[in-house]
Amino acid sequence: MSVNTESGAQQLEWQATRAANWLIDLVFPPCCGHCGRVDFRFCDCCRRKLALIALDISARSVENLDGLCATGPHRGLLQDALQAFKYEGATGLAGALATRLCAALQRQSWPIDLVVPVPLFADRLQERGYNQSQLLSQLVAETLDINSSAEWLARIRGTRRQARLSQSERHMNVKDAFSASARVNGLSVLLIDDVVTTGSTLRECAGALRAQGASAVFALTVSHS
């Protein structure tokens, strides 16, 4: 009986959330994150343009990482797409962005055993409703037939938003913020994230994975700034 009651409560909560979101969209209709077209989080025209953006792979060196590359600079249409994907609920962009990641990864000679997304802390995940990096990592893993796990790397404390911090503040903000499972021992891990700026978050993630015996850690992001 308690299970049915809980299920019914969850259903009512879900319906209430849908109704609230419908009312919000009615009063404040969504706009395309790039061109501003009304009633679209990201319109079909801009999606087609996004698919045509050529790879502009950028590699850099970051402590604890055996390799790091991004598919293009964080500007223009690519930046707008990531903004909509990350903050505005345009999760339908995951496929196009993951396609870029797969294409970039196929140009690398990295031996990968496991794909892991950069994790969100619980309160941030609850606020956003999804982890954009996890959506990408799942699609990359499925496309390339590589194992994937979001449970083997965790963010163990809340952090401030990196975009608002200086380089030194970014480093301290994420220091010791991650913990990895011992199951990564002996595995070559690919970290997936949306954007890399200073590399502080990826460095700390990689450090946690190495502390549990990961044999190598690589990182792939959609864009770099």
Backbone torsions as a table, in degrees:
resi	resn	phi	psi	omega
1	MET	NA	-42.0	-178.8
2	SER	-64.5	-34.5	179.4
3	VAL	-64.9	-44.0	-179.8
4	ASN	-64.4	-39.9	179.0
5	THR	-62.8	-43.9	180.0
6	GLU	-64.6	-42.4	179.4
7	SER	-61.6	-42.1	179.1
8	GLY	-64.3	-39.4	178.7
9	ALA	-64.6	-41.1	178.5
10	GLN	-64.6	-38.7	179.0
11	GLN	-64.2	-43.3	178.3
12	LEU	-63.6	-40.7	178.3
13	GLU	-62.6	-43.1	178.8
14	TRP	-61.8	-43.5	179.8
15	GLN	-65.6	-38.5	178.3
16	ALA	-64.9	-39.6	178.4
17	THR	-64.3	-43.2	177.8
18	ARG	-60.6	-43.3	-179.7
19	ALA	-64.4	-41.6	178.9
20	ALA	-64.1	-43.7	178.9
21	ASN	-64.2	-37.3	178.7
22	TRP	-63.2	-42.7	179.4
23	LEU	-65.3	-40.3	178.5
24	ILE	-62.3	-45.4	179.9
25	ASP	-66.7	-29.4	178.3
26	LEU	-68.9	-43.0	-179.0
27	VAL	-80.2	-40.7	179.9
28	PHE	-123.9	80.4	-175.7
29	PRO	-60.0	142.8	179.7
30	PRO	-65.9	154.0	177.9
31	CYS	-125.6	147.6	177.1
32	CYS	-57.2	133.6	-177.1
33	GLY	-68.2	-8.4	179.5
34	HIS	-114.9	-54.0	-174.8
35	CYS	-98.1	-13.9	178.4
36	GLY	86.9	5.8	179.5
37	ARG	-60.2	132.5	-174.3
38	VAL	-75.8	146.9	176.7
39	ASP	80.3	14.3	176.9
40	PHE	-135.4	133.5	171.1
41	ARG	-68.1	-36.4	176.1
42	PHE	-158.1	110.8	-168.3
43	CYS	-72.3	163.1	-177.0
44	ASP	-62.7	-36.6	179.3
45	CYS	-62.1	-45.3	179.6
46	CYS	-70.3	-30.9	175.3
47	ARG	-63.2	-42.2	179.4
48	ARG	-64.9	-39.6	177.9
49	LYS	-65.5	-37.6	178.9
50	LEU	-61.1	-40.7	-178.9
51	ALA	-65.9	-20.2	-177.0
52	LEU	-93.5	-6.0	179.7
53	ILE	-68.7	120.9	-177.6
54	ALA	-68.3	150.3	174.2
55	LEU	-64.8	137.1	175.1
56	ASP	-132.3	72.5	-169.6
57	ILE	-67.8	127.6	179.4
58	SER	-119.5	126.2	178.4
59	ALA	-108.9	148.5	175.7
60	ARG	-149.6	166.2	-179.0
61	SER	-104.1	127.5	178.1
62	VAL	-133.9	136.6	179.4
63	GLU	-52.5	140.0	179.4
64	ASN	79.1	-9.7	-179.1
65	LEU	-104.8	138.6	176.4
66	ASP	-85.9	-11.9	177.8
67	GLY	-176.2	145.7	179.1
68	LEU	-148.0	130.3	173.3
69	CYS	-146.7	156.9	177.5
70	ALA	-125.3	156.7	-175.2
71	THR	-84.3	-11.5	-179.9
72	GLY	175.0	169.2	179.7
73	PRO	-72.7	150.6	-177.8
74	HIS	-84.1	79.5	178.8
75	ARG	-157.9	165.6	175.3
76	GLY	59.7	-140.2	-176.2
77	LEU	-61.1	-38.7	-179.8
78	LEU	-64.7	-41.2	177.7
79	GLN	-64.2	-44.5	-179.8
80	ASP	-63.4	-38.9	179.2
81	ALA	-63.8	-43.4	179.5
82	LEU	-67.1	-36.0	177.6
83	GLN	-62.7	-45.6	179.7
84	ALA	-66.6	-40.2	-179.4
85	PHE	-65.8	-41.3	-173.2
86	LYS	-83.0	-41.7	-170.2
87	TYR	-113.8	-16.9	-171.6
88	GLU	-115.7	13.4	174.0
89	GLY	75.8	15.3	-179.8
90	ALA	-83.5	61.8	-175.6
91	THR	-68.5	-15.4	176.4
92	GLY	-64.8	-12.7	178.2
93	LEU	-80.8	-7.6	-176.1
94	ALA	-57.2	-40.5	-178.4
95	GLY	-61.9	-47.7	-179.3
96	ALA	-65.1	-39.0	-179.6
97	LEU	-71.7	-38.6	177.8
98	ALA	-66.2	-33.1	177.1
99	THR	-61.0	-40.0	176.6
100	ARG	-63.3	-42.8	-179.8
101	LEU	-62.8	-43.8	-179.9
102	CYS	-62.6	-42.6	-179.9
103	ALA	-63.3	-40.2	178.8
104	ALA	-68.2	-40.6	-178.6
105	LEU	-64.8	-35.7	-179.4
106	GLN	-67.3	-15.4	176.9
107	ARG	-89.3	-5.7	179.3
108	GLN	-98.8	159.0	177.1
109	SER	-107.5	40.6	-176.6
110	TRP	-85.1	129.6	173.8
111	PRO	-83.0	113.0	-174.3
112	ILE	-115.0	127.6	174.4
113	ASP	-101.4	-28.5	-169.7
114	LEU	-150.3	137.3	175.4
115	VAL	-106.3	129.7	-177.3
116	VAL	-132.5	129.7	176.6
117	PRO	-81.6	150.9	169.7
118	VAL	-65.5	123.3	-172.8
119	PRO	-81.5	157.9	170.7
120	LEU	-101.5	153.4	172.7
121	PHE	-74.8	157.1	-171.6
122	ALA	-55.2	-43.3	-176.6
123	ASP	-69.2	-37.1	177.7
124	ARG	-67.7	-38.4	178.5
125	LEU	-65.8	-41.1	178.5
126	GLN	-65.5	-39.9	-179.7
127	GLU	-64.9	-44.0	-175.8
128	ARG	-83.9	-33.2	179.4
129	GLY	93.3	-10.4	179.4
130	TYR	-164.6	158.4	174.3
131	ASN	-104.1	110.8	-176.5
132	GLN	-59.0	-35.1	179.8
133	SER	-69.3	-33.1	178.1
134	GLN	-69.4	-40.0	176.8
135	LEU	-59.2	-42.5	179.9
136	LEU	-67.3	-44.6	-175.6
137	SER	-64.8	-36.8	178.6
138	GLN	-62.8	-43.2	-179.3
139	LEU	-69.5	-39.9	177.6
140	VAL	-61.7	-46.5	-178.7
141	ALA	-62.9	-42.8	179.9
142	GLU	-64.7	-43.4	-177.2
143	THR	-64.9	-41.4	-175.4
144	LEU	-97.9	4.5	177.9
145	ASP	55.6	52.3	177.5
146	ILE	-118.3	145.8	177.2
147	ASN	-63.7	147.2	-179.6
148	SER	-138.6	142.9	175.8
149	SER	-151.5	128.5	175.7
150	ALA	-94.4	-4.7	-175.9
151	GLU	-93.0	-10.7	-173.5
152	TRP	-91.9	1.6	173.5
153	LEU	-143.2	126.2	-175.8
154	ALA	-127.9	148.4	171.2
155	ARG	-93.1	113.7	-169.3
156	ILE	-94.2	-2.2	173.5
157	ARG	-151.4	155.7	178.8
158	GLY	-71.6	149.2	178.6
159	THR	-134.7	158.5	175.2
160	ARG	-74.9	163.2	177.7
161	ARG	-68.0	124.4	-175.9
162	GLN	-61.7	-33.2	-174.8
163	ALA	-60.6	-21.6	-176.0
164	ARG	-95.0	3.9	-171.7
165	LEU	-114.6	157.7	173.5
166	SER	-75.1	172.6	-178.0
167	GLN	-60.9	-45.0	-179.6
168	SER	-68.1	-35.9	178.2
169	GLU	-68.0	-35.7	177.9
170	ARG	-60.6	-43.4	-178.6
171	HIS	-62.1	-47.1	-178.8
172	MET	-70.1	-31.5	-177.7
173	ASN	-61.9	-38.4	-176.0
174	VAL	-105.7	3.7	-178.7
175	LYS	-61.4	127.9	179.3
176	ASP	57.4	29.7	-178.8
177	ALA	-92.0	-2.8	-174.6
178	PHE	-126.7	151.6	176.9
179	SER	-139.5	136.8	-178.0
180	ALA	-111.6	157.7	177.0
181	SER	-81.0	147.9	176.9
182	ALA	-66.8	-10.7	179.4
183	ARG	-70.1	-10.8	176.9
184	VAL	-82.0	-4.3	-178.1
185	ASN	-54.0	125.2	177.8
186	GLY	81.7	0.2	-177.6
187	LEU	-100.6	150.4	172.7
188	SER	-95.3	119.0	-168.6
189	VAL	-110.2	138.4	172.6
190	LEU	-108.1	118.7	174.7
191	LEU	-87.4	137.7	177.4
192	ILE	-118.6	131.2	174.2
193	ASP	-143.9	169.6	-177.7
194	ASP	-82.5	-48.3	-175.6
195	VAL	-135.7	143.2	171.1
196	VAL	-117.4	132.9	177.4
197	THR	-115.5	-79.2	177.2
198	THR	-91.0	-19.0	-177.3
199	GLY	89.0	4.7	-176.4
200	SER	-61.0	-45.3	-178.9
201	THR	-64.5	-46.0	-179.8
202	LEU	-64.5	-37.4	178.3
203	ARG	-62.5	-43.6	-179.9
204	GLU	-68.8	-38.6	176.4
205	CYS	-61.7	-46.5	-179.1
206	ALA	-63.2	-38.3	178.5
207	GLY	-62.0	-39.9	178.5
208	ALA	-66.6	-38.7	178.4
209	LEU	-67.2	-42.0	179.0
210	ARG	-66.1	-34.5	179.5
211	ALA	-63.2	-23.3	178.5
212	GLN	-100.8	13.1	171.1
213	GLY	95.3	12.3	176.6
214	ALA	-57.2	133.6	-176.2
215	SER	-75.2	-27.8	177.3
216	ALA	-159.7	152.5	178.1
217	VAL	-136.2	123.8	176.0
218	PHE	-117.2	162.0	179.5
219	ALA	-139.3	142.7	-178.9
220	LEU	-135.9	128.5	178.8
221	THR	-128.2	159.5	179.0
222	VAL	-69.7	-43.2	-177.6
223	SER	-139.6	168.7	175.9
224	HIS	-133.8	147.8	177.5
225	SER	-128.0	NA	NA
